[in-house]
Amino acid sequence: MAESYRIRVVQRFADIPAEHWSRLAGASRSQPSTVYNPFVSHAFLSALEESGSATADTGWLGQHLLLEQGNGTLLGAMPAYLKNHSQGEYVFDHGWAEAFARAGGRYYPKLQASIPFTPATGPRLLHRHGDDPAPVRQALAAGIKELTRRHDISSAHITFLPEDELPALEDAGFLHRTDQQFHFLNTGYASHDAFLQTLASRKRKALKRERRTALENGIAIDWLTGSDLTESIWDQFFAFYMDTGGRKWGRPYLTRRFYSLIGQRMADDILLVMAKRNGRYIAGAINFIGGETLFGRHWGCIEDHPFLHFEVCYHQAIDFAIANRLKRVEAGAQGEHKLARGYMPITTHSAHYIAHPGLRRAVADYLDRERRDVAETGEWLSEHGPFRKVDNNSSNNQ
């Protein structure tokens, strides 16, 4: 990286040229120089803002860090937001906020470097392909610390980042936190049946029975992508999202316009798994297709049927990943029920800069204990996965 650079902060992705951002994040899955992650694409992040889903009004004020040479060339970037709450993050710090408030501190606002409403691992300290990432990451880590100081706020949090970004942040004084998700790891299965053959007999029979039951009552499954994603389809999927999201979260995060925008800008990176009965769609799940990973996000339904959620969200995602030679399925946050369906425990990472010394000491002590608990739980769950013991080790060491 050139010695002369600056950190600039912008509030809107509309003020960042898409072609400049794409040199860091990749423009599409067809770009061979990078492993494409759809959630850090300009198309996805700008759609969140333009649709009114992630804005100052919803508690997500853009504070995106741009690392530039003196001539304005973009060297690195970090999507970040100034937040007055901890909703839509999936890495829970409510206990820290409450403890700091009891001690007379003010936890909010805080800085959050993440993808709104999206618990999926992906790059957070972006750099140009081919450049040495270390100095870029160091500069961005220093930049978000300085932004924390300028705002005179409690903390900065970088969530669902890849493990190789941690050293630069730990060197800058960030604390390391771990958590757990469940991912399907495709070891080169020729078919779904080939995957099933690696499971213990009892588990294999249970999943076959579960899939048959899910499609009873005349239910059929469609995969929709690209030009299939019409406004009519989005209307139907949004109805599912609002019904299920309203019951689960109280207020769904994403607006109807968000789906129109991503349908216009990244339809080839989207897979809708839709369940149809009696000529109409009754349930669906949205997935995003990365360079190596299928990312399952949220689902909704307007009819309840046994095991339909598991079929639409988990089994169909495995089918698609195998058919398209994707290496993994990330099926979102939490959910030990995924283990029985072939999704194994995977450690996720976040980094936290706590400005107040007292709060920092308390959080650091808590995280030391939490990391041990996460590691022990992961080991136990791996031992109790659905795979035949002869295949278990090879399945988990991907």
C-alpha positions as CSV (number, residue, x, y, z in Angstrom):
1,M,0.0,0.0,0.0
2,A,1.2,3.5,-0.8
3,E,2.5,5.5,2.2
4,S,0.2,8.4,1.5
5,Y,-3.4,7.6,2.2
6,R,-6.4,8.9,4.1
7,I,-9.6,7.5,5.7
8,R,-12.8,9.1,4.4
9,V,-16.2,8.4,5.9
10,V,-19.4,8.4,3.8
11,Q,-23.0,7.9,4.9
12,R,-24.5,6.6,1.7
13,F,-23.5,3.9,-0.7
14,A,-25.1,6.0,-3.4
15,D,-22.0,8.3,-3.0
16,I,-19.6,5.4,-3.7
17,P,-19.2,4.5,-7.4
18,A,-20.2,0.9,-7.8
19,E,-17.3,0.1,-10.1
20,H,-14.8,1.4,-7.5
21,W,-16.4,-0.7,-4.7
22,S,-16.5,-3.8,-7.0
23,R,-12.7,-3.6,-7.3
24,L,-12.6,-4.5,-3.6
25,A,-15.7,-6.8,-3.2
26,G,-16.0,-8.4,-6.6
27,A,-18.7,-7.6,-9.1
28,S,-20.2,-11.0,-9.7
29,R,-19.7,-14.8,-9.4
30,S,-18.2,-14.9,-12.9
31,Q,-15.3,-12.8,-11.8
32,P,-12.5,-15.3,-11.4
33,S,-10.1,-13.2,-9.3
34,T,-12.0,-13.3,-6.1
35,V,-14.4,-15.6,-4.1
36,Y,-17.6,-13.6,-4.5
37,N,-19.7,-12.8,-1.5
38,P,-23.0,-11.3,-2.5
39,F,-23.6,-9.5,0.9
40,V,-20.6,-7.2,0.5
41,S,-21.6,-6.3,-3.0
42,H,-22.5,-2.7,-3.9
43,A,-25.8,-4.0,-5.2
44,F,-26.9,-5.6,-1.9
45,L,-25.6,-2.9,0.4
46,S,-27.0,0.0,-1.6
47,A,-30.4,-1.8,-1.9
48,L,-30.6,-1.9,1.9
49,E,-30.2,1.8,2.1
50,E,-32.2,2.9,-0.9
51,S,-35.2,0.7,0.2
52,G,-35.3,2.3,3.6
53,S,-34.4,-0.9,5.3
54,A,-31.1,0.2,6.8
55,T,-31.1,4.0,7.3
56,A,-30.8,6.5,10.0
57,D,-34.6,6.3,10.5
58,T,-34.3,2.6,11.4
59,G,-31.1,3.1,13.5
60,W,-28.5,2.3,10.9
61,L,-26.7,5.5,10.0
62,G,-24.0,4.8,7.4
63,Q,-20.4,5.4,8.5
64,H,-18.6,3.6,5.7
65,L,-14.9,3.8,5.9
66,L,-13.0,4.3,2.6
67,L,-9.2,4.0,2.6
68,E,-7.9,6.1,-0.3
69,Q,-4.6,7.2,-1.8
70,G,-4.0,10.9,-2.1
71,N,-5.2,10.8,-5.7
72,G,-8.6,9.3,-4.6
73,T,-7.8,5.7,-5.6
74,L,-9.8,3.3,-3.4
75,L,-7.5,0.9,-1.6
76,G,-9.8,-0.6,1.0
77,A,-13.1,-0.1,2.7
78,M,-15.3,-1.2,5.6
79,P,-19.1,-1.1,5.6
80,A,-20.1,0.4,9.0
81,Y,-23.0,2.0,10.7
82,L,-23.7,4.3,13.7
83,K,-26.4,2.5,15.7
84,N,-28.7,3.4,18.7
85,H,-29.8,-0.2,19.3
86,S,-28.5,-3.8,18.9
87,Q,-31.3,-5.1,16.7
88,G,-30.7,-7.0,13.5
89,E,-27.1,-8.0,14.4
90,Y,-27.3,-11.7,15.6
91,V,-24.3,-11.2,17.9
92,F,-25.9,-10.3,21.1
93,D,-24.4,-7.5,23.3
94,H,-27.6,-6.5,25.2
95,G,-26.1,-7.7,28.4
96,W,-23.0,-5.5,27.9
97,A,-25.3,-2.5,27.3
98,E,-27.4,-3.2,30.4
99,A,-24.3,-3.6,32.6
100,F,-22.7,-0.4,31.3
101,A,-26.0,1.5,31.9
102,R,-26.2,0.2,35.5
103,A,-22.7,1.5,36.1
104,G,-23.7,4.9,34.8
105,G,-22.3,4.6,31.3
106,R,-23.9,5.3,27.9
107,Y,-23.5,2.3,25.6
108,Y,-25.4,3.7,22.6
109,P,-24.7,4.9,20.0
110,K,-22.1,2.5,18.9
111,L,-20.3,1.6,15.7
112,Q,-21.3,-1.6,13.9
113,A,-19.2,-2.9,11.0
114,S,-21.5,-5.6,9.6
115,I,-24.1,-6.4,7.0
116,P,-27.5,-5.4,8.3
117,F,-29.8,-8.2,9.2
118,T,-27.4,-10.8,7.7
119,P,-25.6,-13.3,10.0
120,A,-23.3,-14.6,7.3
121,T,-19.5,-14.6,7.4
122,G,-17.8,-12.5,4.8
123,P,-15.0,-9.9,4.4
124,R,-15.3,-6.8,6.5
125,L,-11.8,-5.2,5.9
126,L,-12.0,-5.1,2.1
127,H,-8.9,-4.7,0.0
128,R,-8.1,-4.9,-3.7
129,H,-7.4,-8.3,-5.1
130,G,-3.6,-8.8,-5.5
131,D,-2.7,-6.2,-2.9
132,D,-1.1,-7.2,0.4
133,P,-4.1,-7.2,2.8
134,A,-2.1,-6.6,6.0
135,P,-1.4,-2.8,5.8
136,V,-4.9,-2.2,4.5
137,R,-6.4,-4.1,7.4
138,Q,-4.2,-2.3,9.9
139,A,-5.2,1.1,8.5
140,L,-8.9,0.2,8.6
141,A,-8.6,-1.1,12.1
142,A,-6.9,2.2,13.2
143,G,-9.6,4.1,11.2
144,I,-12.6,2.7,13.0
145,K,-10.9,3.2,16.4
146,E,-10.3,6.8,15.5
147,L,-13.9,7.2,14.4
148,T,-15.0,5.7,17.7
149,R,-12.9,8.4,19.5
150,R,-14.2,11.2,17.3
151,H,-17.8,10.3,18.0
152,D,-17.0,9.9,21.7
153,I,-18.9,6.6,21.9
154,S,-18.5,3.4,23.9
155,S,-17.5,0.8,21.3
156,A,-17.0,-0.5,17.8
157,H,-18.1,-4.0,16.7
158,I,-17.1,-6.0,13.6
159,T,-19.2,-9.1,13.3
160,F,-19.2,-12.3,11.2
161,L,-15.7,-11.6,9.8
162,P,-13.4,-14.3,8.5
163,E,-10.8,-15.6,10.9
164,D,-7.8,-14.2,8.8
165,E,-9.0,-10.7,9.5
166,L,-8.7,-11.1,13.2
167,P,-4.9,-10.5,13.7
168,A,-5.0,-6.9,12.5
169,L,-7.9,-6.1,14.8
170,E,-6.4,-7.9,17.8
171,D,-3.2,-6.0,17.3
172,A,-5.3,-2.8,17.4
173,G,-6.8,-3.8,20.7
174,F,-10.0,-5.4,19.6
175,L,-11.4,-8.3,21.7
176,H,-12.1,-11.6,20.0
177,R,-15.5,-13.3,20.4
178,T,-16.7,-16.6,19.0
179,D,-20.1,-18.1,18.4
180,Q,-21.5,-21.1,16.5
181,Q,-23.5,-21.7,13.4
182,F,-24.4,-24.9,11.5
183,H,-23.1,-25.3,7.9
184,F,-23.4,-28.1,5.4
185,L,-20.0,-29.0,3.9
186,N,-20.1,-30.4,0.4
187,T,-17.2,-32.9,0.2
188,G,-17.9,-33.5,-3.5
189,Y,-21.1,-35.5,-3.3
190,A,-22.4,-36.7,-6.7
191,S,-26.0,-36.5,-5.5
192,H,-28.2,-36.1,-2.5
193,D,-28.3,-39.9,-2.2
194,A,-24.5,-40.0,-2.1
195,F,-24.7,-37.5,0.9
196,L,-27.3,-39.7,2.6
197,Q,-25.1,-42.7,2.3
198,T,-22.6,-41.0,4.7
199,L,-25.2,-40.8,7.4
200,A,-25.9,-43.3,10.1
201,S,-28.7,-45.7,9.0
202,R,-31.2,-44.4,11.6
203,K,-30.6,-40.8,10.6
204,R,-30.8,-41.5,6.9
205,K,-34.1,-43.2,7.3
206,A,-35.5,-40.4,9.4
207,L,-34.5,-37.7,6.9
208,K,-36.0,-39.7,4.0
209,R,-39.3,-40.0,6.0
210,E,-39.2,-36.3,6.9
211,R,-38.8,-35.3,3.2
212,R,-41.7,-37.5,2.1
213,T,-43.9,-36.1,4.8
214,A,-43.0,-32.5,4.0
215,L,-44.3,-33.0,0.4
216,E,-47.6,-34.7,1.3
217,N,-50.8,-32.9,0.7
218,G,-49.8,-32.3,-3.0
219,I,-46.9,-29.9,-2.3
220,A,-44.3,-29.3,-5.0
221,I,-41.1,-27.4,-4.9
222,D,-39.8,-24.8,-7.5
223,W,-36.4,-23.2,-7.7
224,L,-36.7,-19.6,-9.0
225,T,-33.7,-17.5,-10.0
226,G,-32.8,-14.9,-12.6
227,S,-35.7,-13.9,-14.9
228,D,-38.1,-16.1,-12.8
229,L,-38.0,-13.4,-10.1
230,T,-40.9,-11.2,-11.3
231,E,-42.6,-8.6,-9.3
232,S,-45.5,-11.0,-8.8
233,I,-43.2,-13.5,-7.3
234,W,-41.7,-10.9,-5.0
235,D,-45.2,-9.9,-3.9
236,Q,-45.9,-13.5,-2.9
237,F,-42.6,-14.0,-1.1
238,F,-43.0,-10.7,0.7
239,A,-46.4,-11.8,2.0
240,F,-44.7,-14.9,3.5
241,Y,-41.9,-12.8,5.0
242,M,-44.3,-10.3,6.6
243,D,-46.5,-13.1,8.0
244,T,-43.7,-15.1,9.5
245,G,-41.4,-12.2,10.4
246,G,-44.2,-10.3,12.1
247,R,-44.9,-13.3,14.3
248,K,-41.2,-13.9,15.0
249,W,-39.7,-10.5,15.4
250,G,-42.7,-8.2,15.8
251,R,-41.6,-5.9,13.0
252,P,-39.8,-7.3,9.9
253,Y,-36.7,-5.5,9.0
254,L,-36.8,-5.4,5.2
255,T,-39.2,-3.4,3.1
256,R,-41.0,-4.5,-0.1
257,R,-38.8,-2.2,-2.2
258,F,-35.7,-4.0,-1.0
259,Y,-36.8,-7.1,-2.9
260,S,-37.5,-5.2,-6.1
261,L,-34.1,-3.6,-6.0
262,I,-32.1,-6.9,-5.4
263,G,-34.3,-8.5,-8.1
264,Q,-33.3,-5.8,-10.6
265,R,-29.6,-5.8,-9.6
266,M,-28.6,-9.3,-8.6
267,A,-31.3,-11.7,-9.7
268,D,-28.7,-14.3,-10.9
269,D,-27.3,-14.4,-7.4
270,I,-30.6,-15.2,-5.8
271,L,-32.4,-18.5,-5.4
272,L,-36.0,-18.6,-4.1
273,V,-37.1,-22.1,-3.0
274,M,-40.9,-21.9,-3.3
275,A,-43.5,-24.5,-2.1
276,K,-46.7,-24.7,-4.2
277,R,-50.0,-26.4,-3.3
278,N,-53.3,-26.3,-5.3
279,G,-51.8,-24.0,-7.9
280,R,-50.4,-21.3,-5.6
281,Y,-47.3,-20.7,-3.6
282,I,-47.7,-21.2,0.2
283,A,-44.1,-20.9,1.5
284,G,-40.6,-19.9,0.4
285,A,-37.1,-19.3,1.4
286,I,-34.6,-16.8,0.0
287,N,-31.0,-17.8,-0.6
288,F,-28.0,-15.9,-2.0
289,I,-25.5,-17.6,-4.3
290,G,-21.8,-16.8,-3.6
291,G,-18.7,-18.0,-5.4
292,E,-18.4,-21.1,-3.2
293,T,-21.4,-20.9,-0.8
294,L,-25.1,-20.9,-0.8
295,F,-26.3,-18.5,1.9
296,G,-29.7,-19.3,3.3
297,R,-31.4,-16.2,4.8
298,H,-35.1,-16.1,5.8
299,W,-38.2,-17.9,5.0
300,G,-42.0,-17.4,5.4
301,C,-45.2,-19.3,4.9
302,I,-49.0,-18.7,4.8
303,E,-49.9,-22.4,5.5
304,D,-48.4,-24.7,8.1
305,H,-47.4,-28.2,7.1
306,P,-45.2,-30.7,9.0
307,F,-41.5,-30.5,8.2
308,L,-42.1,-28.0,5.3
309,H,-39.7,-25.5,6.9
310,F,-36.9,-28.1,7.0
311,E,-37.5,-29.1,3.4
312,V,-37.6,-25.6,2.0
313,C,-34.8,-24.2,4.0
314,Y,-32.3,-27.0,4.6
315,H,-32.9,-30.1,2.4
316,Q,-33.5,-28.1,-0.8
317,A,-30.4,-26.0,-0.1
318,I,-28.3,-29.1,0.1
319,D,-29.8,-30.3,-3.2
320,F,-28.9,-27.0,-4.9
321,A,-25.4,-26.9,-3.5
322,I,-24.6,-30.4,-4.6
323,A,-26.2,-29.9,-8.1
324,N,-24.1,-26.7,-8.6
325,R,-20.9,-27.9,-6.9
326,L,-20.9,-25.3,-4.2
327,K,-18.7,-26.1,-1.3
328,R,-21.0,-25.1,1.6
329,V,-24.4,-24.0,2.7
330,E,-24.6,-21.4,5.5
331,A,-28.1,-21.7,6.9
332,G,-28.1,-18.6,9.1
333,A,-27.9,-18.1,12.9
334,Q,-28.4,-20.6,15.7
335,G,-30.4,-23.8,15.3
336,E,-29.1,-27.1,16.8
337,H,-32.0,-28.8,14.9
338,K,-29.9,-28.4,11.8
339,L,-27.3,-30.9,13.1
340,A,-29.6,-33.9,12.4
341,R,-30.0,-32.6,8.9
342,G,-26.3,-32.7,8.0
343,Y,-25.3,-29.2,9.1
344,M,-22.2,-29.4,11.3
345,P,-21.1,-26.8,14.0
346,I,-18.8,-24.1,12.7
347,T,-17.1,-21.4,14.7
348,T,-17.9,-17.8,13.8
349,H,-15.9,-14.7,14.8
350,S,-16.4,-11.1,15.8
351,A,-14.1,-8.4,17.1
352,H,-15.0,-5.7,19.6
353,Y,-13.2,-2.5,20.5
354,I,-14.4,-1.2,24.0
355,A,-13.2,2.3,24.7
356,H,-14.0,2.4,28.5
357,P,-11.3,0.6,30.4
358,G,-13.6,-0.8,33.1
359,L,-16.2,-2.2,30.6
360,R,-13.3,-3.5,28.5
361,R,-11.9,-5.6,31.4
362,A,-15.3,-7.0,32.2
363,V,-16.1,-7.9,28.6
364,A,-12.6,-9.4,28.1
365,D,-13.1,-11.7,31.1
366,Y,-16.5,-12.7,29.9
367,L,-15.2,-13.5,26.4
368,D,-12.4,-15.7,27.7
369,R,-15.0,-17.9,29.4
370,E,-17.4,-17.8,26.5
371,R,-14.8,-18.8,23.9
372,R,-14.0,-21.9,26.0
373,D,-17.7,-22.8,26.3
374,V,-18.2,-22.4,22.5
375,A,-15.2,-24.6,21.7
376,E,-16.4,-27.3,24.1
377,T,-19.9,-27.2,22.8
378,G,-18.7,-27.5,19.2
379,E,-16.6,-30.5,20.0
380,W,-19.5,-32.2,21.7
381,L,-21.9,-31.5,18.9
382,S,-19.4,-32.7,16.3
383,E,-19.2,-36.0,18.1
384,H,-23.0,-36.3,18.0
385,G,-23.5,-35.5,14.4
386,P,-25.6,-37.6,12.0
387,F,-22.6,-39.1,10.1
388,R,-21.5,-42.7,10.3
389,K,-18.5,-42.8,12.6
390,V,-16.2,-43.9,9.8
391,D,-17.0,-40.7,7.9
392,N,-17.4,-38.3,10.7
393,N,-13.8,-37.1,10.9
394,S,-13.5,-36.5,7.2
395,S,-16.8,-34.6,7.1
396,N,-15.8,-32.2,9.8
397,N,-12.3,-31.4,8.7
398,Q,-13.2,-29.3,5.7
